[in-house]
Amino acid sequence: MNTILIGIIVANVLISYKGFNDYAFFRKFEFHVGSIRAGEQIRMLTSGFLHADMMHLFFNMLTLWFFAPVVIDSLGNFSFVLVYFGSLIFGSLLTMLFHKNDYSYRAVGASGAVTGVLYSAILLHPDMMLGIFFVIPIPAYLFGILYLLYSIYGMKAKNDNIGHTAHFGGAVGGYLITLIKVPSLIVDHSLMTILLAIPIIVLFVLAKSGKI
């Protein structure tokens, strides 16, 4: 049992639990564009340890529990921590980029960090099979592509309260950090590396053309 992984999960549980029971604490450390632009950049990190409710916390930690060992076994503890926190920051930065003029925008959750770990695991082992709803089998690489395309749709539609931008930013972070750490993947898994990059390219083309 990896102590670093356990430590991250415990930190998420304790800080989230504090936020569930202390509204002032929750508001002080959540992601809030107006406050971040006023100088409270620490929220870009602390918001990743708060969650909206127990279900939100549970699913994020469950996903982390399943996929973190894949990254740890392949890259080691230090690189896992780099992927986790790097993806968290990538998610926050992309959220700021897309919502910088929406001063009332708020968000919480480890989803960016967890999605980065998930993407790192997919890139390292694209032949993994994932179980959608723990039942429907799907290749990891296909899940990764569909997930990012769904995130783009969610960012464009803006019809729910899910932080699709943070998810997407986290995925980009996990993807880039993993390739930097293991550049041989570009050759060893070249087709999958290209396929997983397609949604990232689509997002930035849409953003550049003002369609998202």
N, C-alpha and C positions, 0 to 999 in steps of 0.2 A: 504494500500500500504506500503510495508516494506521498511524502509529508508536504511537499509544496502544493500538490493538487488539493490535498485535504485542507491546507491552510487557506487557499483561495476560496474554497467552498465555505469553510467556516466563517471567513471574513464576510462573504456575501450574505450568509444566513444571519449573522449577528447584526450587521449594519442595516440590512433590510428589516429585520425584526424591530430594531430601534426606530426606523422610519415608519413602520406600521403603527407604532404606538406614540410617536412624537411628531406631530404635524409640523412644528417649527423646525425641527431637525431635518425632516424630509424636504421642506421648502428651501432650507439653507443650502443643501448639497445636491439638489436635483439639477438636471441640465435645463438652463433657462437662458435663452439667447440674450435678453435684455441685460441680465446680470453679468453674463460672460463678457458682453461688449463693454460693460462698465468696469471691467477689470478683474472679475472673479473667474479667472481661467481654471482654477482648481476644480470647478464644477464639471469640467470636461472629463476629469478622472473620477471624482467621487460619485457622480451620477451612475457610473457603471457598477456600483455596489449597492444601489437602491433598487427596489422593485415595486411594482404597482400593487401586487397582492401575492398571496401564497402560491397560486397556480403559476403565475409569471415566474416566480423564483424557482419553483419546483422544476418546471420544464427546462429552464436555462441550466440549472445545475445537473439535471439528468443528462442533458445533451453533452455537457462538459465532461461528466463522469464517463460517458461512453467513448468519447473521441480523444480526450486528452491523453490517455495511455498510448494511443497510436503515435501521437506526436512525440511524447516523452521517450518512447522506445526507439524511435527513429532518429530524433535530433538531440535528446538529452534534456536535462532540467533547465539549464540556462536558456537554451533556444526556445523551449516551451514557454517560459516566462516572457521572453522577448515577443513571441507570437501573440500571447494573451494580451499583454499590455500594449503592444504596438497596434494590434487590431482594435483594441478599445479606443485608443487615441485616433486612429484612422477613421473609425466610425464617428467620433465626435467632430473631427475636422471636416468630414464630408457633410455632416449635418449642419455645421456652421456655414459651410459654403453654400448650401442650398436654402438655408433658412435665415441667412444673416440679416435680412430686412424684416423678418417676422419677430419682433421683439417679445411677443407673448408666447412664442413656441417653447414648450416644455417636454422633457422626456426623461425616462429612467430605465435602467436595466443593463444587464451584462450581455445583452444580445450581440452587440458588435464584437466583443471579445470572444464570445462563444462561437459566433459564426466564423470568425477568423481561425479558431482552432479546428472547427469542422472543415473549413476549406483547406487548411494545411494538411489535415489527415487525408482528404480526398486527393490532393495533389501527390502526396507521398504514396498512397495506395489507391489509385483510381479504379482498380479492379474489385475493390470492396463492394459487397452488396449491402444496401441499407434496407431496413424495413419501414415503409411508410405506415404510420399508425401501428408499428410493430408487427404488421401482417403482410402488406403488399411489398414484395421484393423489387428493388430497382437498383441498377448500377450506380455507384457513388458519383461518377462523373456526370451522368445524366441528371441525377438529383441536383448536383451543383449548378448546372446550366439552367435547369427549370426554376430553381430557387431564385437565382439572380434575375431571371426574366420576370418572375412574379414580383420581385422587389421593385423592378423598374415600373411595372404596371401599377403597383401600389403607390409609388412616388408620384406617378402621373395622375392617377385617379383621385388621390387624397380623400378617399371615402371611408377611412377607418382610423383608429388611434394607434396603429402599429408603427414603430419607428423603422420603416423600410430603409431610410437613408443610412441609419446606423448599421443595419444589417449589411447593406451593400458595402459601406466603407470598411466594415470589419472583414468582409470577405476579400476585398482588395488588399487590405493589410496582410491577412494571412497568406494570400497568394504571393504577394511580392516578397515578404520576409522569407518565406519558405524557399522561393527560387534564389534569393540572395544567399541563403545558407547552404542550399544544395543545388548549385547551377547545373549539375549533371542531369537533373530532371528534365531540362529543356531538350536534351538528346535522348535520354532513356524513355521519357514519356512525352515525346514531342507532340504527337497528335492530341493527347489529352491537355497538354499545356496550352495549345492553340485553341482548342474547343472551349476550355474554361475561360479563356481571355475574351471570347466573342461577346458575352453580355457586358463586360467591362467597356469594351470599345463602343458597343451600342449605346450605353448610358452616356458616355462623353460626347458622342456624335449628336445625340438628342439634346444634351445640355448646350452644346455649342450652337445648335440651330434654334435654340429657344423653345423647343417642344416639350420641355420638362422643367 
